[in-house]
Amino acid sequence: MSDDTQVVRIERDGDLAIVTLNRPTRMNAVNGALRSALIDALRTLNADADVRALVLTGAGERAFCAGQDLDEAAEVTWQQLVPWLERQRAMYQAVRDLDKPCVVAARGVAAGAGFQVALCADFRLTTPESRWGQPEVKAGLASIVGSYLMTLHVGHTHNVQMSLSGELVSGQRAYEMGLVTALHTEAELMPAALDRARSLARLPPTAVRLSRQRLRAMTQPGFDEACVNGIRAQLECYADGEPQRVMAQFLEQRNTRQNRESQ
């Protein structure tokens, strides 16, 4: 299943599955099609006994995943917000629900929804030049689920700085903070991710499954609470109109820039 028209590609390498977010012209931003395809892919691979480990990556060199597709987000009304956020939650939960190890190989940008998907995985490999962060506040959205996921990896000071500023940090800085597992050059990144996944695939699967289930159980109540509070917070943000104003301004500026470039 490697058709480039697919928004999520799945390739097999022995007992490994390589899952690629495949919207490179949009920096692999999450829209409805990618979200649904990723959930389906992860659930299918989790049920496949022949798959012992996964590598999750993004197509192209610009991004692992730049976050939520703003074209889609800008069309969401407050009446649609709850089911839309529930689908986002299901995407993160699909990563969390894996009973086999998941290694992220991230080049370029990992922001917003992409950042959170990566934080739900087990290992995050990247380059020193990559960019990581939680820019929701810049789009008029509260940083709720992302700030919870960061508590599992970094201390409060770093969490506050990233959640409130919305600024991205380099892969080097993310590694120093504890958000990233290891750093590699661009050329070494995917081979290193495959090597790590192969080493995990050789471990006794029952012990790995039970360990991952226990890690999930330890953090599930906090994740569930963050998702519920995230919905409440975003409803208030949308009621105020901030996300709609910010996204409309961004899209207008982008369209103006694209029109100028096409002339």
N, C-alpha and C positions, 0 to 999 in steps of 0.2 A: 504494500500500500504506500507508494511513493509518488503518486500523482501530484504535481505541483499546484493543481487547482484545489487541492484539499487544504483547509485552513489549519488542520492538524495532521501531520504526517507521522506514520508509525513504520519503523524499520526494525528488523530483527537481526541480531548478531549473536548467534548461539542462544544462550539462555538470557541474553540481555534484550531489552526493548528500548529503542531510541525514539523518544516522542519529541517532535519538533513543532513549535508554534510557527505557523507558516503564513504570515501576512507581512512580509518584509517591507513592502512599500508603505505600510502604515506602522512600521516599527513594532510589528506583532501586537498591536493594541487589541485589547479584549472587546469583541462585540458579541452579539447573540450567537452567531454561528460558531465562533471560536470557543466560546464558553461551553456550549452544548457538546461540541466535538471533543473537547478536552475531558469533560466529565465522562462521556461515553467511552473514550479511549482508556482512561485510567481504570474505570470499573471493569472493562473487558480484560485488560492486562492483569488486574488484580485477581481475577477469577481463573486465569490461565496458569496451571501448575508448571508449565514449561518455562515460564518467565520467572527468573530468580532475582532480578534487579532491573531498575529503570534509570535511564539518563534522560533528563528533561532539558531541552535547549530551545533556542530561537533561530529562525532562518535569517540569513544576512549578517552583516557586521555591525549594524547600527544599534541593535537592541536585542536583549533577551525578551523583554516585554515592556513597552513604555507606559503601561497602565490601561485605564479604561479608554475606549474609543470615544472621543468627545462628540463626534457626530451623532452617535447613539445616545450618549448621556444628555445632550442638549435637547433631545426630543422627549425625554422622560418627564411626564407630568407628576405632580404630587400624588395623584390618584394611582399612578402606575409604580410609584417608588417602592412600596413594600415588596411586591412580587419581584421587581427588578433586583432589589438588594438580596432577596432570598435566593435568587439564582446565582448571584455573586458568592453568597455564603456556600452554596452547594459546590461551587467550583473549588473553593479552598478546602471544603470538607472532603472532596474526592481525593485531594493530595494527602490530607491527614489520614484518610481511611485505608491507604495502602498498607498491606501487610508484608510488603517486601521493600527493601531499601530504594530510595530515590535520590539520585545525584543530579544537581542542577549545574549545567555548564553555561555560564552567562557571560556574553560579551556585550559591550555597549551599555545601554541603559536598562536598569531594572528598577522601575518606579511604580508607585501606587499599587494597582492590582498585581502587576508583575513582581514587584518587591514582596508583596504578601504571599503570592504563590511560592516564591523561592523560600520564604521563611517557613512555610509549611513542610518543605522537603527536609531531608536528613543532612545532606552535604551540599555546600555551595562553593563551587569552584569558579574563579573569575580571573580577569586580568587587572593589573594595578591601575590601568587607565579607565576602567569601567565606571559607571555612575549609578549610585544606589540611593534610594530615598522614598520619602512619604510626603509628596507634595500636595495632599488634599486641601490643606488650608488655603493654598494659592488659588484653588478652584472654588472657594467658598464652601467647602465641605469640612466637617469636623473629622479629626483624625482619631478614630475610635478602635476599629478592628486592628489596624496597622500598629497603633500604639500598644495594644495588648500583645500582639505577636512579638513586638520588640522586647517586651518584658522577659520573654523566654530566652533572650540572647544577650541583651546589654543592660547596663545599669540605668538608673533613673535619670541621671544627668544627660547622658547621650540621648535617651528616649525623648526627654523634654526638648532638647535642642532640635532634634530632627522633626518631631511631631509639630512643634509650634512654628518653626521657621519655614518648613516645607523645602528646605534646601537639600540638594543631593550631595553626597560625599563620594570621593573616589573609591575605587576598589581597594586601593592601598589603605585608605583610612577605614573603610568598612572591615577590613581584615584586622586592623589594629584594635578596633572596637569590639570585635567578636561576632560581627554579623556574617562574616565570610569564613569558610573553612580553610581555603588555601588559595594562593596566587600562582598564576602561570602566565607565560607569554602567550600571545595570540596563537602561535603555531602549536604550542604544547597543550592548549586548553582541552580540546576534545580528546586527544589521546590520554591525557591524565584523567579525565572524567570516565572514560571507558575502562582504564586500568583500575580506578577506584571501584567502579561498579562490578567488574569481574572479581575483585578480591572479596567484595561483599556477597556476591552470588555463590562463592565457594563455601560460605559459612553454613552451618546446619540450619535449614530453613525453619524448622519448628521453633528453635530457640530465637531466631531473628523475628519471626512472626509474633511470638509471645512478648518479646521485649518491646517491639514497636507498639503492640496493643496496649501494653502497660504505660508506655510514654504518652500515648494518646489519651488514655483514661485519666492520667495525672493532670492533663491540661484541658480536657474537654469542658468541664464546668466553666472555666474562665473564658474559653473561646465562645461558648454558648452565650454567656452573659454579655460579652463584648459585642456579639452580633445583634442581640436584642437592643442594647443601648445604642448601637450604631444606627439602627433603624429609627429609633426615637430622635436621635440627634439630627440625622439627615432630614427627617420630616420637618423639624424646626428650621433647619437651614433653608430648605425649599420654600417653606411658608414665608420666610423673610425675603426670599427672592435672590439671595446672593449667588448661588450656583448658576442660576439662569443668566444673570447679568454678566458674570465673569466669563462663562462659556460662550455666550453670544458675542462678547467683545473679542475673545480669542479667535473664534471662527471667522469673524468679520476681518480681523487683521490678517489671518492666514489666507483668506480668499483674495484680499486685496494684493497681498504679496505674490500669490500665484498668478493673478491676472497680469501684474507688472512683468513677471518673469516670462510669461507666454507671449508678450508683445514684441 
